[in-house]
Amino acid sequence: GIVNARVVSLGRYGRTKIIKISASLKSIEEGLQEDLFMLGVTELVTR
């Protein structure tokens, strides 16, 4: 999938979930720019 997550044991610090995005940043930006709702959100984030 686009987002991969796995749980890792860090000993006494407990378990944590490591999340990775397998899609390139450029393809994510292009997809969000095509979505009119997310267009406003991406403009807020890039400020």
C-alpha positions in Angstrom: 0.0 0.0 0.0 0.9 3.6 0.1 1.4 3.7 3.9 3.2 0.8 5.7 3.2 0.4 9.5 4.9 -2.1 11.8 5.1 -2.4 15.5 8.7 -2.6 17.0 9.6 -3.5 20.5 12.0 -1.0 22.1 12.6 -3.0 25.3 11.9 -1.1 28.5 10.7 1.9 26.4 7.7 -0.2 25.2 6.4 -0.8 21.7 6.1 1.8 19.0 4.7 1.9 15.6 7.0 2.9 12.7 5.1 4.4 9.8 6.6 4.7 6.3 5.2 6.2 3.1 6.1 4.2 0.1 4.9 6.7 -2.5 7.2 9.5 -3.7 6.6 13.0 -2.3 6.1 14.3 -5.9 3.3 11.9 -6.6 1.6 12.7 -3.3 1.7 16.4 -4.0 0.3 15.9 -7.5 -2.5 13.8 -6.2 -3.4 16.3 -3.5 -3.3 19.2 -6.0 -6.0 17.4 -8.1 -8.3 17.2 -5.0 -10.1 20.5 -4.5 -10.7 19.9 -0.8 -7.1 19.1 -0.1 -5.8 22.0 -2.2 -6.6 24.4 0.7 -4.9 22.1 3.2 -1.7 21.8 1.2 -1.5 25.6 0.9 -1.7 26.0 4.7 1.0 23.4 5.2 3.5 25.0 2.8 3.3 28.4 4.5 
